[in-house]
């Protein structure tokens, strides 16, 4: 049978030990940060009812899913995202839970999409959500967790930038420029692509899709010529709805500054995210050089729990994928060393295998990692195996030393040797 008949599926990954170690490096950092902020970990099934995702994202999402009819004649899909599962889980139990709810997860997700750098057909994602709190403190807390997670793996404000906006502020500005409420999503769609389309194309779309005159469309586009908060305040700050949104956003930025993350954040009105999903402050985190897809994205979504039958609770959260983040860490040479390593390697000289196994057992019982040759080998080969295993220390059991109740320990980094007592596994003369 030809080996290529069992090649890996496109867009999926294997995780041999060195790649698994890199994955674990991220997972452990994400868990540490989540716990520091008081979040609890949860999970859900990788297979959900297809309708759960259609309800959240519309029927067009089906083309991006791994979906099928199961043996119970149910329409199901491999989960492409975690938030709908979170909403379903909380829909069943949130009424009895104290608020706010602080949960995080690290699920594996699946999407049938075209592969490109930073995007595969499966990935792991760090999801963090606060449910049951509508104030901007929750919005700031969630972004702080995301940025702290990036800082935990060695990234600073010169490496990553959080581009933040508020859909309520953008809606207020659009209304001030003459966009009707029923055309806001159409206008948001234009803004979402404003960096990728020519200005004339954006202006024509605002006229055709948002129902604006050419002058009004040009006024909207003018917002993005100088999109800083000061410019927005100067042009539209006298409008009550805009002033309220600006005050709320100022509070958000001040909270992030107090939490120590102000240097990471840029105001950017072009950040819109899911057109019908998010309801307030939104953000995306990019590499500072702008060479990769977004590392992270999220924001406020205050209606999702209602869509799946839960109580009407405000919510805010983000998702951070492992694929883009790993690419960025590689580009910046920030990935950890993932070579093999053990605390001890036991070398045996002569007929002392039972003593070697006893030493290995006792070292393991105290929490150390131990390896040894699984069959009789020359001493030279055993030391070579110790090097291959990345052993920090080698303990040599030889007949004369064992007869005295001792063994010799070699530090593999320095070559220094010291005697150790076999009954206590402590160095002769102390540590």
C-alpha positions as CSV (number, residue, x, y, z in Angstrom):
1,X,0.0,0.0,0.0
2,X,1.5,3.4,-1.0
3,X,2.4,5.6,1.9
4,X,0.7,8.7,0.2
5,X,-2.7,7.0,0.5
6,X,-2.6,8.1,4.2
7,X,-1.2,11.6,3.9
8,X,-2.4,14.3,6.2
9,X,-5.6,16.1,5.2
10,X,-5.1,19.6,3.7
11,X,-5.3,22.4,6.3
12,X,-4.7,20.0,9.3
13,X,-1.6,19.6,11.4
14,X,0.3,16.8,13.2
15,X,1.8,17.6,16.6
16,X,5.0,15.6,17.1
17,X,6.6,16.4,20.5
18,X,8.5,19.6,19.5
19,X,5.3,21.0,17.9
20,X,3.2,19.8,20.8
21,X,5.6,21.6,23.2
22,X,5.0,24.9,21.3
23,X,1.3,24.4,21.5
24,X,1.5,23.7,25.2
25,X,3.6,26.8,25.7
26,X,0.7,28.9,24.4
27,X,-1.9,26.9,26.3
28,X,-0.1,27.2,29.6
29,X,0.4,31.0,29.2
30,X,-3.3,31.4,28.3
31,X,-4.4,29.4,31.4
32,X,-2.0,31.3,33.7
33,X,-3.4,34.7,32.6
34,X,-7.0,33.5,32.6
35,X,-6.7,32.3,36.2
36,X,-4.9,35.5,37.3
37,X,-8.0,37.4,36.2
38,X,-10.4,35.1,38.0
39,X,-11.7,33.2,35.0
40,X,-12.8,29.5,35.1
41,X,-12.2,27.0,32.3
42,X,-15.0,25.2,30.5
43,X,-15.5,23.2,27.4
44,X,-18.2,21.8,25.2
45,X,-18.6,19.1,22.5
46,X,-16.7,19.5,19.1
47,X,-20.0,18.5,17.4
48,X,-23.1,20.8,17.6
49,X,-26.4,21.2,15.9
50,X,-25.9,23.0,12.6
51,X,-28.7,25.4,13.4
52,X,-26.8,26.8,16.4
53,X,-24.3,28.4,13.9
54,X,-26.9,29.4,11.4
55,X,-28.9,31.2,14.1
56,X,-25.8,33.2,15.0
57,X,-24.2,33.8,11.6
58,X,-26.8,33.2,9.0
59,X,-27.2,30.4,6.4
60,X,-24.1,31.6,4.4
61,X,-21.9,30.2,7.1
62,X,-22.8,26.6,6.0
63,X,-20.3,26.8,3.1
64,X,-17.5,27.3,5.6
65,X,-18.4,24.4,7.8
66,X,-17.6,20.7,8.1
67,X,-21.3,19.6,8.3
68,X,-23.2,16.4,7.7
69,X,-26.3,14.4,8.6
70,X,-25.5,12.0,11.4
71,X,-26.9,8.5,11.9
72,X,-29.8,9.9,13.9
73,X,-30.7,12.0,10.9
74,X,-29.6,15.2,12.6
75,X,-28.0,18.1,10.8
76,X,-24.7,18.7,12.7
77,X,-21.4,20.6,12.2
78,X,-17.9,20.5,13.7
79,X,-17.7,23.6,15.8
80,X,-16.2,26.6,13.8
81,X,-16.3,28.9,16.8
82,X,-16.9,28.6,20.6
83,X,-19.2,31.5,21.5
84,X,-22.4,29.8,20.2
85,X,-21.6,26.8,22.4
86,X,-21.0,29.2,25.3
87,X,-24.4,30.8,24.7
88,X,-26.1,27.4,24.6
89,X,-24.5,26.2,27.8
90,X,-25.3,29.4,29.7
91,X,-28.8,29.4,28.2
92,X,-29.5,26.3,30.2
93,X,-28.1,27.5,33.6
94,X,-27.2,31.2,33.7
95,X,-30.3,32.2,35.6
96,X,-29.1,30.4,38.7
97,X,-25.5,31.7,38.4
98,X,-24.0,34.7,40.1
99,X,-23.0,37.5,37.8
100,X,-20.8,38.4,36.1
101,X,-19.8,35.0,34.8
102,X,-16.1,34.8,33.9
103,X,-15.3,31.8,31.7
104,X,-12.5,30.8,29.3
105,X,-11.9,27.9,27.0
106,X,-9.2,26.6,24.6
107,X,-11.2,24.6,22.0
108,X,-10.1,23.1,18.7
109,X,-12.2,24.7,15.9
110,X,-12.8,23.6,12.3
111,X,-13.6,25.7,9.2
112,X,-13.6,24.5,5.6
113,X,-11.8,27.6,4.2
114,X,-9.1,28.3,1.7
115,X,-5.7,27.9,3.3
116,X,-3.3,30.9,3.6
117,X,-0.6,32.0,5.9
118,X,-2.1,32.2,9.4
119,X,-5.3,30.3,8.4
120,X,-5.8,26.6,8.4
121,X,-8.9,24.4,8.4
122,X,-8.4,23.7,12.1
123,X,-6.9,25.7,14.9
124,X,-7.0,26.1,18.6
125,X,-8.4,29.3,20.1
126,X,-8.3,31.0,23.4
127,X,-11.8,32.2,24.2
128,X,-12.4,34.6,27.1
129,X,-15.9,36.0,28.0
130,X,-17.5,38.0,30.7
131,X,-21.3,37.5,30.8
132,X,-23.8,39.5,32.8
133,X,-22.0,42.9,33.0
134,X,-22.8,45.7,30.6
135,X,-20.4,48.4,31.8
136,X,-17.2,49.4,30.0
137,X,-15.1,48.0,32.8
138,X,-15.9,44.5,31.5
139,X,-14.9,45.6,28.0
140,X,-11.6,46.9,29.3
141,X,-11.0,43.8,31.4
142,X,-11.5,41.5,28.4
143,X,-9.0,43.4,26.2
144,X,-6.6,43.6,29.2
145,X,-6.7,39.7,29.4
146,X,-6.0,39.4,25.7
147,X,-3.0,41.8,25.9
148,X,-1.7,40.3,29.1
149,X,-1.8,36.9,27.3
150,X,0.3,38.3,24.5
151,X,2.7,39.9,27.0
152,X,3.0,36.5,28.8
153,X,4.5,35.0,25.6
154,X,7.0,37.9,25.2
155,X,5.1,40.5,23.1
156,X,5.0,44.2,23.9
157,X,3.4,47.3,22.4
158,X,6.2,47.5,19.8
159,X,5.2,44.0,18.6
160,X,1.4,44.1,18.7
161,X,-1.3,46.8,18.5
162,X,-4.9,46.7,19.6
163,X,-7.1,48.7,17.3
164,X,-10.3,49.6,19.1
165,X,-13.6,51.2,18.2
166,X,-17.2,51.3,19.3
167,X,-20.1,50.4,17.0
168,X,-22.4,52.7,19.1
169,X,-20.1,55.6,18.4
170,X,-19.8,54.7,14.7
171,X,-23.6,54.5,14.5
172,X,-24.0,57.9,16.2
173,X,-21.5,59.4,13.7
174,X,-23.4,57.7,10.8
175,X,-26.7,59.1,11.9
176,X,-25.2,62.6,12.3
177,X,-24.1,62.3,8.7
178,X,-27.6,61.3,7.5
179,X,-27.6,57.5,7.5
180,X,-31.0,56.0,8.3
181,X,-31.2,53.3,11.0
182,X,-32.2,50.7,8.5
183,X,-29.1,51.4,6.4
184,X,-26.6,51.3,9.3
185,X,-25.4,47.8,8.6
186,X,-25.0,48.6,4.9
187,X,-22.8,51.6,5.9
188,X,-20.9,49.4,8.4
189,X,-20.2,47.0,5.5
190,X,-18.6,49.8,3.6
191,X,-16.5,50.9,6.6
192,X,-15.4,47.3,7.1
193,X,-13.7,47.3,3.7
194,X,-12.6,50.9,3.6
195,X,-8.9,50.0,3.9
196,X,-9.2,47.5,1.0
197,X,-11.3,49.5,-1.5
198,X,-10.5,52.6,-3.5
199,X,-12.2,55.8,-2.1
200,X,-14.4,56.2,-5.2
201,X,-15.7,52.6,-4.8
202,X,-16.5,53.2,-1.1
203,X,-18.3,56.5,-2.0
204,X,-20.4,54.8,-4.7
205,X,-21.3,52.0,-2.3
206,X,-22.4,54.5,0.4
207,X,-24.7,56.1,-2.2
208,X,-26.1,52.9,-3.6
209,X,-26.3,50.7,-0.4
210,X,-26.6,53.3,2.4
211,X,-28.9,55.7,0.6
212,X,-26.7,58.8,0.9
213,X,-26.1,61.7,-1.4
214,X,-22.6,62.0,-2.9
215,X,-21.9,64.9,-0.6
216,X,-23.1,63.0,2.5
217,X,-21.0,60.0,1.4
218,X,-17.9,62.1,1.1
219,X,-18.6,63.5,4.6
220,X,-18.7,60.0,5.9
221,X,-15.4,59.1,4.2
222,X,-13.9,62.3,5.7
223,X,-14.2,60.7,9.1
224,X,-11.5,58.3,8.1
225,X,-9.1,60.9,6.8
226,X,-8.3,62.0,10.3
227,X,-10.0,59.3,12.5
228,X,-8.6,60.2,15.9
229,X,-10.9,60.9,18.8
230,X,-9.9,64.6,18.9
231,X,-11.0,65.0,15.3
232,X,-14.3,63.2,16.0
233,X,-14.9,65.3,19.1
234,X,-14.2,68.5,17.1
235,X,-16.6,67.7,14.3
236,X,-19.4,65.9,16.0
237,X,-18.9,66.4,19.8
238,X,-21.9,68.8,20.1
239,X,-24.3,66.0,19.0
240,X,-25.8,64.4,22.2
241,X,-25.6,60.8,21.0
242,X,-22.0,61.3,19.9
243,X,-21.0,63.0,23.1
244,X,-22.5,60.1,25.2
245,X,-20.6,57.5,23.1
246,X,-17.4,59.5,23.4
247,X,-17.7,59.8,27.2
248,X,-18.2,56.0,27.4
249,X,-15.2,55.4,25.2
250,X,-13.0,57.8,27.2
251,X,-13.9,55.8,30.3
252,X,-12.9,52.6,28.5
253,X,-9.5,54.0,27.4
254,X,-8.8,55.4,30.9
255,X,-9.5,52.0,32.4
256,X,-7.1,50.3,30.0
257,X,-4.5,53.0,30.9
258,X,-5.0,52.3,34.6
259,X,-4.6,48.6,34.0
260,X,-1.2,49.2,32.3
261,X,-2.2,48.6,28.7
262,X,-2.7,52.1,27.3
263,X,0.5,51.9,25.3
264,X,-0.9,48.9,23.3
265,X,-4.1,50.7,22.1
266,X,-5.0,52.7,19.0
267,X,-8.4,54.2,18.3
268,X,-9.6,53.0,14.8
269,X,-13.1,53.7,13.5
270,X,-12.6,51.1,10.7
271,X,-12.8,48.2,13.1
272,X,-16.4,46.9,12.8
273,X,-16.1,43.1,13.0
274,X,-19.2,40.9,12.5
275,X,-21.8,43.1,10.9
276,X,-24.9,41.9,12.8
277,X,-23.3,40.3,15.8
278,X,-21.4,42.9,17.8
279,X,-23.3,45.6,19.6
280,X,-20.7,47.9,21.3
281,X,-17.0,48.2,21.8
282,X,-15.0,46.0,19.4
283,X,-11.3,45.4,18.9
284,X,-8.7,43.5,16.8
285,X,-5.1,42.9,17.7
286,X,-2.5,42.9,14.9
287,X,1.2,42.6,14.6
288,X,2.8,46.0,14.7
289,X,4.3,45.6,11.2
290,X,0.9,44.8,9.7
291,X,2.2,41.7,7.9
292,X,-0.2,39.1,9.3
293,X,-3.9,38.5,9.8
294,X,-5.4,39.6,13.1
295,X,-4.0,37.8,16.1
296,X,-7.1,38.3,18.1
297,X,-10.5,39.9,17.8
298,X,-13.5,40.5,20.0
299,X,-16.0,42.9,21.5
300,X,-19.4,43.3,23.0
301,X,-22.3,41.0,21.9
302,X,-25.4,41.7,24.0
303,X,-28.0,39.7,22.1
304,X,-26.5,36.2,21.5
305,X,-27.9,34.4,24.5
306,X,-31.4,35.5,23.6
307,X,-31.0,34.0,20.2
308,X,-30.4,30.5,21.6
309,X,-33.2,30.7,24.2
310,X,-31.3,32.1,27.2
311,X,-32.0,35.2,29.3
312,X,-31.1,38.6,27.9
313,X,-27.6,39.1,29.3
314,X,-24.9,41.5,28.2
315,X,-21.7,39.8,27.2
316,X,-18.2,40.7,25.9
317,X,-15.4,38.4,24.8
318,X,-12.6,37.6,22.4
319,X,-11.0,34.7,20.5
320,X,-7.2,34.4,19.9
321,X,-6.0,31.7,17.5
322,X,-2.8,29.7,17.9
323,X,-1.9,29.7,14.2
324,X,-1.4,33.4,13.6
325,X,0.2,33.9,17.0
326,X,2.7,31.1,16.4
327,X,3.6,32.7,13.0
328,X,4.2,36.0,14.7
329,X,6.4,34.5,17.5
330,X,8.4,32.7,14.8
331,X,8.9,35.9,12.8
332,X,10.1,37.7,16.0
333,X,12.2,34.7,17.2
334,X,10.2,34.6,20.4
335,X,9.4,30.9,20.5
336,X,10.9,28.9,23.4
337,X,13.4,26.1,23.0
338,X,11.6,22.7,22.8
339,X,14.4,20.2,22.8
340,X,14.1,17.0,24.8
341,X,15.1,17.2,28.4
342,X,15.0,15.1,31.6
343,X,16.3,15.8,35.1
344,X,18.3,12.5,35.4
345,X,19.7,9.7,33.3
346,X,20.7,6.6,35.2
347,X,23.9,4.9,33.8
348,X,24.5,1.3,34.9
349,X,27.9,-0.4,35.1
350,X,27.8,-4.1,35.6
351,X,24.9,-6.1,37.1
352,X,23.1,-3.4,38.9
353,X,19.9,-3.0,36.9
354,X,17.6,-3.6,39.9
355,X,19.3,-0.9,41.9
356,X,19.0,1.4,38.9
357,X,15.3,0.8,38.6
358,X,14.9,1.5,42.4
359,X,16.8,4.8,42.0
360,X,14.7,5.8,39.0
361,X,11.5,4.9,40.9
362,X,12.5,7.0,44.0
363,X,13.6,10.0,41.9
364,X,10.3,9.9,40.0
365,X,8.3,9.6,43.2
366,X,9.8,12.9,44.3
367,X,8.7,14.5,41.1
368,X,11.9,14.4,38.9
369,X,11.9,13.1,35.3
370,X,14.2,10.1,34.8
371,X,15.3,8.1,31.8
372,X,17.7,5.1,31.4
373,X,18.7,2.6,28.8
374,X,16.0,-0.1,28.4
375,X,18.5,-2.8,27.6
376,X,22.1,-3.5,28.5
377,X,24.5,-1.1,26.8
378,X,28.1,0.0,27.0
379,X,28.7,3.0,29.3
380,X,29.7,5.1,26.3
381,X,26.4,4.4,24.6
382,X,24.5,5.2,27.8
383,X,26.2,8.6,28.0
384,X,25.4,9.3,24.4
385,X,21.8,8.4,25.1
386,X,21.8,10.8,28.1
387,X,22.9,13.6,25.8
388,X,20.2,12.7,23.3
389,X,17.6,12.8,26.1
390,X,18.8,16.2,27.2
391,X,19.6,15.0,30.7
392,X,20.7,17.7,33.1
393,X,22.4,15.2,35.4
394,X,23.7,11.6,35.0
395,X,23.8,9.3,38.0
396,X,26.3,6.5,37.5
397,X,25.9,3.2,39.4
398,X,29.2,1.4,39.6
399,X,29.9,-1.7,41.7
400,X,32.6,-0.1,44.0
401,X,30.6,3.0,44.8
402,X,27.3,1.1,45.2
403,X,29.1,-1.2,47.7
404,X,29.8,2.0,49.8
405,X,26.1,3.0,49.4
406,X,27.0,5.8,47.0
407,X,26.9,6.7,43.3
408,X,28.5,9.5,41.2
409,X,26.5,12.3,39.7
410,X,27.8,14.2,36.7
411,X,26.5,17.7,35.8
412,X,26.1,17.4,32.0
413,X,26.5,21.2,31.5
414,X,29.7,21.7,33.5
415,X,31.1,18.1,33.7
416,X,31.5,18.4,37.4
417,X,31.1,15.2,39.4
418,X,29.9,14.7,43.0
419,X,29.1,11.6,45.1
420,X,25.5,11.0,46.2
421,X,24.1,8.7,48.9
422,X,21.9,6.0,47.5
423,X,19.7,5.7,50.7
424,X,18.7,9.4,50.7
425,X,19.5,10.5,47.2
426,X,21.2,13.5,48.7
427,X,24.7,14.8,47.9
428,X,27.5,13.8,50.2
429,X,28.4,16.9,52.2
430,X,25.1,18.6,51.4
431,X,23.7,20.4,48.3
